[in-house]
Amino acid sequence: MIRSTLPFALGTLRPLQAHDAEPIARACADPDIVRWTTIPQPYRAEDAEEFIRSKAGEDHVWAIDSDGLAGVIGVRNTMATMPGPTTGVGYWVAPWARGRGLATGALIAVRDELARVGFQRIDWEALAGNEASVRVAEKAGFVMEGYRRQGAVQRGRLVDVVVGSWTAPTETTELVAGVWQVQPVLIHDVPGDLRPMASSAFGVWVARTAVGGTDSGYIFAVRSVTGVHVVAVDAPQAAVDAVRRYVAVRGELLTDEPLPPGWI
């Protein structure tokens, strides 16, 4: 479950509250926020109240709180309580709170929370030219991937966007289980019908005999809200047990529950 309150070094991410309407409306009159977002103009108190009620269609929205509301950050495509492999993030910081690292700190806190519950990729985008947002994302470990021409609608006109992402580390290690070498593999090394599963996993191994190197099935370690699922496809039990031990040593919570329906 994605948590509703997230502390970070410079403040707290918390749920939006009714009293946030006034500072949200004040912030959304700032020329830079108007220029670099798709919020309606003029932005009225009623717009802020509706945003708090509806969260603008986002799945999770937090107020960035540092001695009062300092901005907003939200994520979408999380299916509310059941994470899939990817999601997206957006944020803004009020003019009175800029220059203190709040956006970067908030983005890192959300990034780490999404990784904790199992997301493997977080998409990011900003209107082309918004170099301040690009710097925030890069400081938080996001990688710029290019531009999408006319990729957003800003108050009735198509505008270009710059896009990027953060992907969860997938470093795993080779394991040994009796006669089996349990070797990490990349997604393109996995048979085509197993690649959807591989794209959702933070670790993928193939079981090979120590002599001759014959492939004998695949093992996937996949996070969901219930913990880490170790999923085997035609792999020997000794190799599966080795992966389970490895996941446990990493401090991960193992679960024997099946992956949620439709998760892959």
LINLINNOR-V502079 format. One record per residue. N is the residue number from 1. RES is the residue in one letter. PHI is phi as a letter, one per 30 degrees, with the letter a starting at -180 (NA if undefined). PSI is psi in whole degrees, -180 to 180 (NA if undefined). D_LAST is the distance of its C-alpha to the last C-alpha in Angstrom with 1 decimal. Layout:
n/res/phi/psi/d_last
N/RES/PHI/PSI/D_LAST
N/RES/PHI/PSI/D_LAST
//
This chain:
n/res/phi/psi/d_last
1/M/NA/131/17.4
2/I/d/128/18.6
3/R/d/147/22.4
4/S/d/-19/24.9
5/T/b/128/27.5
6/L/b/111/27.2
7/P/d/148/30.4
8/F/b/175/31.1
9/A/e/-34/34.3
10/L/c/1/35.8
11/G/l/-149/34.9
12/T/b/141/32.2
13/L/c/125/29.2
14/R/b/166/29.8
15/P/d/149/29.1
16/L/d/145/31.2
17/Q/b/163/34.3
18/A/e/-38/37.0
19/H/d/-6/39.4
20/D/d/-11/37.1
21/A/e/-44/38.0
22/E/d/-50/41.3
23/P/d/-30/40.1
24/I/d/-47/37.0
25/A/d/-39/39.4
26/R/d/-43/41.8
27/A/d/-38/39.2
28/C/d/2/37.9
29/A/c/-5/41.5
30/D/d/132/41.3
31/P/e/-37/41.8
32/D/d/-40/39.1
33/I/d/-41/36.4
34/V/d/-44/37.7
35/R/d/-38/37.7
36/W/c/10/34.2
37/T/b/179/32.1
38/T/c/21/31.7
39/I/d/152/33.3
40/P/d/155/35.9
41/Q/b/137/39.6
42/P/d/152/41.8
43/Y/c/119/39.5
44/R/c/169/41.1
45/A/e/-36/40.9
46/E/d/-33/39.4
47/D/d/-41/36.5
48/A/d/-41/35.9
49/E/d/-40/36.1
50/E/d/-38/33.6
51/F/d/-43/31.2
52/I/d/-39/31.4
53/R/d/-44/30.8
54/S/c/-16/27.9
55/K/h/23/26.4
56/A/h/32/26.4
57/G/i/-1/23.1
58/E/d/154/21.4
59/D/d/-42/19.1
60/H/b/129/21.1
61/V/b/134/24.6
62/W/b/144/27.1
63/A/d/133/30.7
64/I/d/109/31.8
65/D/c/119/34.8
66/S/b/92/37.6
67/D/h/45/40.8
68/G/j/172/39.5
69/L/d/126/36.9
70/A/c/-7/36.4
71/G/l/-174/33.4
72/V/b/143/30.0
73/I/b/140/26.4
74/G/b/161/23.2
75/V/b/154/19.5
76/R/b/168/17.4
77/N/i/33/13.9
78/T/c/-2/13.0
79/M/h/31/12.6
80/A/i/-66/15.7
81/T/b/-9/14.8
82/M/c/101/11.0
83/P/d/145/9.8
84/G/c/-173/7.0
85/P/d/-29/7.8
86/T/b/157/10.8
87/T/a/180/13.7
88/G/b/157/17.3
89/V/b/148/20.7
90/G/b/157/24.3
91/Y/a/159/27.6
92/W/b/156/31.4
93/V/b/135/34.3
94/A/d/151/37.6
95/P/d/-30/40.7
96/W/d/-4/42.4
97/A/c/8/39.7
98/R/d/161/39.1
99/G/i/10/40.1
100/R/c/1/39.1
101/G/i/12/35.7
102/L/d/-41/34.0
103/A/d/-44/31.3
104/T/d/-45/30.3
105/G/d/-42/30.4
106/A/d/-41/28.3
107/L/d/-40/25.7
108/I/d/-40/25.5
109/A/d/-43/25.3
110/V/d/-42/22.3
111/R/e/-49/20.7
112/D/d/-34/21.2
113/E/d/-43/20.0
114/L/d/-40/16.6
115/A/d/-37/16.3
116/R/d/-38/17.5
117/V/c/1/14.7
118/G/k/1/12.0
119/F/d/138/11.8
120/Q/c/-22/12.1
121/R/b/137/13.8
122/I/b/117/16.3
123/D/d/148/17.9
124/W/b/147/21.6
125/E/a/157/24.2
126/A/b/155/27.9
127/L/d/138/30.6
128/A/e/132/32.3
129/G/j/-13/35.3
130/N/d/76/34.0
131/E/d/-29/34.8
132/A/d/-42/34.9
133/S/d/-36/31.2
134/V/d/-44/30.5
135/R/d/-41/32.5
136/V/e/-49/30.7
137/A/d/-43/27.3
138/E/d/-38/28.6
139/K/d/-28/30.3
140/A/d/7/27.0
141/G/j/8/25.5
142/F/d/149/23.9
143/V/c/128/24.5
144/M/d/135/25.9
145/E/c/-14/24.4
146/G/k/-159/26.8
147/Y/b/150/27.8
148/R/c/110/26.5
149/R/d/132/29.7
150/Q/h/47/30.3
151/G/c/-1/26.8
152/A/b/157/27.9
153/V/c/119/30.4
154/Q/c/103/32.9
155/R/h/51/35.4
156/G/j/-2/35.6
157/R/b/147/35.4
158/L/d/135/32.8
159/V/b/154/32.6
160/D/d/152/31.0
161/V/b/149/28.4
162/V/c/139/27.7
163/V/b/151/24.1
164/G/a/-175/22.7
165/S/a/162/19.9
166/W/b/136/19.5
167/T/b/141/17.0
168/A/d/141/16.8
169/P/e/141/19.0
170/T/b/25/17.5
171/E/d/125/20.9
172/T/b/174/20.9
173/T/b/158/23.9
174/E/d/141/25.1
175/L/b/159/25.7
176/V/b/132/28.2
177/A/b/90/28.1
178/G/i/-121/31.4
179/V/d/-1/31.4
180/W/c/133/27.9
181/Q/c/124/27.0
182/V/c/99/23.4
183/Q/c/134/22.9
184/P/d/144/20.4
185/V/b/159/19.0
186/L/c/165/17.6
187/I/d/-36/14.6
188/H/d/-7/17.2
189/D/c/-4/18.6
190/V/c/142/15.7
191/P/e/148/15.9
192/G/e/-39/14.3
193/D/d/-13/12.1
194/L/c/-3/10.6
195/R/d/-34/10.2
196/P/e/-42/6.6
197/M/d/-44/6.3
198/A/d/-36/9.5
199/S/d/-20/8.8
200/S/c/-7/6.9
201/A/c/148/9.8
202/F/c/-8/13.3
203/G/a/137/14.9
204/V/b/132/14.8
205/W/b/152/17.9
206/V/c/138/19.7
207/A/d/125/22.4
208/R/b/144/25.7
209/T/d/142/29.1
210/A/d/-30/31.6
211/V/c/119/34.0
212/G/j/-24/33.1
213/G/i/32/29.5
214/T/d/128/27.9
215/D/d/135/24.1
216/S/b/53/22.9
217/G/j/165/19.2
218/Y/b/152/16.3
219/I/b/133/15.2
220/F/b/138/12.3
221/A/c/114/12.7
222/V/b/131/9.9
223/R/d/144/11.1
224/S/b/-175/10.5
225/V/d/-20/13.5
226/T/c/-9/14.8
227/G/k/-157/15.2
228/V/c/125/14.0
229/H/c/127/12.4
230/V/c/111/14.0
231/V/c/125/12.2
232/A/c/140/14.8
233/V/b/102/14.9
234/D/i/28/18.7
235/A/c/147/19.8
236/P/d/148/23.0
237/Q/d/-35/23.1
238/A/d/-39/25.4
239/A/d/-40/22.9
240/V/d/-44/20.2
241/D/d/-36/22.8
242/A/d/-42/23.7
243/V/d/-41/20.3
244/R/d/-41/20.3
245/R/d/-41/23.8
246/Y/d/-44/22.9
247/V/d/-41/20.1
248/A/d/-40/22.8
249/V/d/-32/25.4
250/R/d/-8/23.4
251/G/i/13/23.8
252/E/d/152/20.1
253/L/d/111/19.6
254/L/d/144/18.2
255/T/b/143/16.7
256/D/c/2/16.8
257/E/d/149/14.8
258/P/d/156/11.7
259/L/e/143/8.3
260/P/e/142/8.5
261/P/e/134/7.9
262/G/i/4/5.5
263/W/d/-38/3.8
264/I/d/NA/0.0
//
